Amino acid sequence: MTQNSSAGAKLGFIGPGIMGQPMALNLKKAGFEVFGYGRKPSRTQIWQDAGITLCDSPADVARLADIIFTCVSDTPDVEAVIFGENGILHGARAGSVVVDMSTISPAATRDFAARLAEKGIEMIDAPVSGGESGAIAGTLSIMAGGKGDVFARVLPYFEAMGKNIVHVGTNGAGQVAKSCNQIVVAVTIEAVAEAMLLAEKSGVDGAKVRQALLGGFAGSKILEVHGNRMLSDDYKPGFKAALHRKDMGIVLDAAQALGLMLPGAILATAHLDAVLAAGEGEQDSSAIFKALKREQDKNPQRKAV
């Protein structure tokens, strides 16, 4: 199969999860030929209905595709999909590109890229931000790491899935950017939760407070979307707390390796831990608000310091 840098390559997509399912559909809607694999038929039926050709393994996808996208849950999952039994490595050819759109360890990403390079296979790490709604709308923010020429080769396909697409640097740089993103999101959710709690305990209408804040420097997408979730007590996941906690583990591991102290990230992670401990890991990560309220209600006399 001829490898090429045009927008006519055959594409593979592995991982029909909350994010991956609509991302692959957007590639198909854009007119590209897509081969897919997922372990759960309930998640891949919509792909088949849309005209995506289903395969029996990641290796089979790689045999048919020039560029193979992956979007799975965690670092061990990516390693298994690429290097495990019937993994991508067993089907890919020299010149193929693996594009990992999962959120995983930057250090592991660099290792994976080096191992693939030994076989002549390129890698781009391209984690995303924007949640399920952004994946469906094709408006994701995509932060990519890898060689510039390989990024350019993949760019036409990124443009079918996202709007803000940035080549951050070499392999692993995309994952570092995603860690930075998750810090900002988690700490901002923490801040919005604290603000909504202060309003509530002060006997002031939180909806009015949110409305006022949206017009000033405190305004943000987090205040707009997650603030509304907190006020309406609606935690249907746009991004599950359990996955956000996984991402914050990656953040804190990276910080520890660099000798960094990230106190805001540590606090937000502790409240995500409380969410999971309450059995709410499948809820949206804005459930931090509920954890914060429970903590306060258990210690009603605790004073601010």
C-alpha positions in Angstrom: 0.0 0.0 0.0 1.4 3.3 -1.0 2.1 5.7 1.9 1.3 9.3 1.1 1.1 12.8 2.7 -2.2 13.8 1.0 -5.6 13.6 2.5 -6.3 10.3 0.7 -4.7 7.8 3.2 -6.6 4.9 4.6 -7.4 5.5 8.2 -7.7 3.2 11.2 -9.5 4.1 14.5 -9.2 2.0 17.7 -11.3 2.9 20.7 -15.1 3.6 20.3 -15.5 5.2 23.7 -17.3 8.4 24.6 -14.7 10.4 22.8 -13.4 8.0 20.1 -16.8 6.9 18.8 -17.8 10.4 17.5 -14.3 11.3 16.5 -14.2 8.3 14.1 -17.6 9.1 12.8 -16.4 12.6 12.0 -13.6 11.2 10.0 -16.0 9.1 8.0 -18.4 12.0 7.5 -15.5 14.0 6.1 -15.3 11.4 3.3 -12.3 9.4 4.5 -12.0 5.6 4.4 -12.0 4.3 7.9 -11.3 0.9 9.4 -12.3 0.4 13.1 -11.8 -1.9 16.0 -13.5 -2.0 19.4 -13.9 -4.7 22.0 -17.6 -4.0 22.6 -20.1 -4.6 19.6 -22.5 -2.2 21.3 -20.0 0.6 20.8 -19.0 -0.3 17.2 -22.5 -0.9 15.7 -22.9 2.8 15.0 -19.6 2.8 13.2 -20.7 -0.1 11.0 -24.0 1.6 10.3 -22.1 4.7 9.2 -19.9 2.7 6.8 -16.8 2.2 8.8 -15.3 -1.2 8.1 -14.9 -3.2 11.3 -11.8 -5.4 11.9 -11.1 -8.2 14.3 -8.0 -6.8 16.0 -5.8 -3.7 16.1 -3.3 -5.7 14.0 -6.0 -6.1 11.3 -6.7 -2.4 11.4 -3.0 -1.6 11.0 -2.7 -4.0 8.0 -5.3 -2.0 6.1 -4.6 1.6 7.2 -1.8 4.0 6.6 -2.6 6.1 9.7 -3.9 4.5 12.8 -5.7 6.5 15.5 -6.1 5.2 19.0 -8.3 6.7 21.8 -8.4 4.4 24.9 -8.4 4.9 28.6 -4.9 4.8 30.1 -1.2 4.2 29.5 -1.4 0.4 29.9 -4.3 0.3 27.4 -2.3 2.2 24.8 0.7 -0.1 25.3 -1.5 -3.2 24.9 -3.2 -1.9 21.8 0.1 -1.0 20.1 2.5 -3.7 21.4 0.3 -6.5 22.8 -0.9 -9.7 21.2 -2.6 -8.8 17.9 -1.5 -5.2 18.5 -0.9 -2.5 15.9 2.8 -3.4 15.7 2.0 -6.8 14.3 0.2 -5.3 11.4 1.7 -1.9 10.7 4.3 -1.4 7.9 7.3 0.9 7.9 6.1 4.4 7.1 2.8 3.9 8.9 1.8 6.5 11.6 0.3 5.7 15.0 -1.6 8.7 16.3 -2.5 8.3 20.0 -5.3 10.6 21.0 -5.6 9.1 24.5 -4.4 11.0 27.6 -1.4 9.1 29.0 2.0 9.5 30.5 4.4 11.8 28.6 7.4 9.5 29.6 5.6 6.4 28.3 4.7 8.2 25.1 8.3 8.9 24.4 9.2 5.3 25.1 6.4 4.1 22.8 7.5 6.4 20.0 11.1 5.1 20.3 10.0 1.5 20.2 7.8 2.2 17.1 10.7 4.1 15.4 12.8 0.9 15.6 10.3 -0.6 13.2 10.2 2.4 11.0 6.8 3.5 12.3 6.1 7.1 13.2 4.1 8.3 16.2 2.2 11.4 17.0 0.7 12.0 20.5 -2.4 14.1 20.2 -4.6 14.2 23.3 -7.7 16.3 23.1 -9.8 18.7 25.2 -13.4 19.6 24.7 -15.4 16.7 26.1 -18.0 14.6 24.5 -19.8 17.6 23.1 -16.6 18.8 21.3 -16.0 15.3 20.0 -19.5 15.2 18.5 -19.3 18.7 17.1 -15.8 18.2 15.7 -14.5 21.2 17.6 -11.9 19.6 19.9 -8.7 21.2 20.9 -5.9 18.9 19.7 -2.4 19.3 21.2 0.2 17.3 19.2 3.7 16.1 19.8 6.0 14.5 17.2 7.9 15.3 14.0 6.8 18.4 12.1 6.5 16.6 8.8 4.5 13.8 10.3 2.2 16.3 12.0 1.6 17.9 8.6 0.7 14.6 7.2 -1.9 14.0 9.8 -3.2 17.5 10.0 -6.0 17.1 7.4 -7.5 14.4 9.5 -7.2 16.4 12.7 -9.2 19.1 11.0 -12.1 16.7 10.7 -12.1 16.3 14.5 -11.0 19.6 15.9 -10.7 23.3 15.5 -7.8 24.4 17.7 -5.0 22.2 16.5 -1.5 23.0 17.8 1.8 21.2 17.1 3.4 21.7 20.6 6.7 20.0 20.0 8.4 16.6 19.9 7.0 13.3 21.0 5.5 13.6 24.5 4.9 17.4 24.2 1.3 16.9 23.4 0.8 14.8 26.5 2.6 17.5 28.6 0.2 20.1 27.2 -2.8 17.9 28.1 -1.5 17.6 31.7 -1.3 21.3 31.8 -4.9 21.5 30.5 -6.1 19.1 33.2 -4.5 21.1 35.9 -6.3 24.3 34.7 -9.6 22.4 34.4 -9.4 20.7 37.8 -8.3 23.7 39.7 -10.9 25.9 38.0 -13.6 23.4 38.9 -12.4 23.5 42.4 -12.5 27.3 42.4 -16.0 27.4 40.9 -17.2 24.8 43.5 -15.8 26.9 46.3 -17.5 30.1 44.9 -20.8 28.3 44.6 -20.5 26.9 48.1 -19.7 30.4 49.5 -22.8 31.8 47.8 -25.0 29.0 49.0 -23.9 29.2 52.6 -24.2 33.0 52.5 -27.9 32.7 51.5 -27.3 34.3 48.2 -28.7 33.1 44.9 -25.9 31.1 43.2 -27.4 31.5 39.8 -27.3 35.2 40.1 -23.7 35.1 41.4 -22.7 32.9 38.4 -24.5 35.3 36.0 -22.6 38.3 37.6 -19.2 36.5 37.4 -19.6 35.4 33.8 -19.4 39.1 32.8 -16.0 39.7 34.4 -12.5 38.3 34.7 -13.9 35.3 36.6 -15.9 34.3 33.5 -14.8 31.0 31.9 -16.2 27.9 30.2 -15.8 26.1 33.4 -18.0 28.6 35.3 -20.5 28.6 32.4 -20.9 24.8 32.0 -19.8 23.3 35.3 -21.2 26.1 37.4 -24.5 25.3 35.9 -24.1 21.6 36.6 -23.5 22.4 40.3 -26.5 24.7 40.5 -28.8 22.3 38.8 -27.4 19.2 40.5 -26.9 17.5 37.2 -23.7 15.5 36.9 -24.4 13.5 33.8 -20.8 13.1 32.6 -19.2 15.2 29.9 -16.0 13.9 31.4 -16.1 11.3 34.1 -14.5 12.0 37.5 -12.7 8.7 37.4 -11.0 9.6 34.2 -10.1 13.1 35.4 -8.6 11.5 38.5 -6.6 9.2 36.3 -5.3 12.2 34.4 -4.4 14.0 37.6 -2.4 11.0 38.6 -0.4 11.5 35.4 0.0 15.2 36.4 1.3 14.5 39.9 3.6 11.7 38.8 5.2 14.0 36.2 5.5 16.8 38.8 7.1 14.4 41.3 9.6 13.3 38.7 10.5 17.0 38.1 10.6 17.8 41.8 7.6 20.2 41.5 5.0 21.1 44.1 1.6 21.8 42.6 -0.6 22.6 45.6 -3.8 23.5 43.6 -3.6 20.3 41.6 -3.0 18.3 44.9 -6.2 19.8 46.5 -8.4 19.2 43.4 -7.1 15.7 43.2 -8.0 15.1 46.8 -11.6 16.2 46.1 -11.7 13.9 43.1 -10.6 11.1 45.4 -13.5 12.0 47.6 -15.9 11.8 44.6 -14.6 8.3 43.8 -14.8 7.2 47.4 -18.5 8.2 47.4 -19.1 5.9 44.4 -19.5 8.8 42.0 -16.6 8.2 39.7 -19.0 7.7 36.7 -20.4 11.2 37.3 -19.0 14.4 35.8 -15.8 15.7 37.5 -17.8 18.8 38.5 -19.1 16.5 41.3 -16.2 18.0 43.2 -18.9 20.4 44.4 -20.7 17.6 46.1 -17.5 16.4 47.7 -16.7 19.9 48.9 -20.2 20.3 50.4 -20.0 16.9 52.2 -16.7 17.9 53.6 -18.1 21.1 54.9 -21.2 19.5 56.3 -19.1 17.0 58.3 -17.1 19.9 59.8 -19.6 22.8 60.1 -17.6 24.6 62.7 -14.3 24.6 60.7 -13.1 28.1 60.2 -11.4 29.5 57.1 -7.6 29.8 57.5 
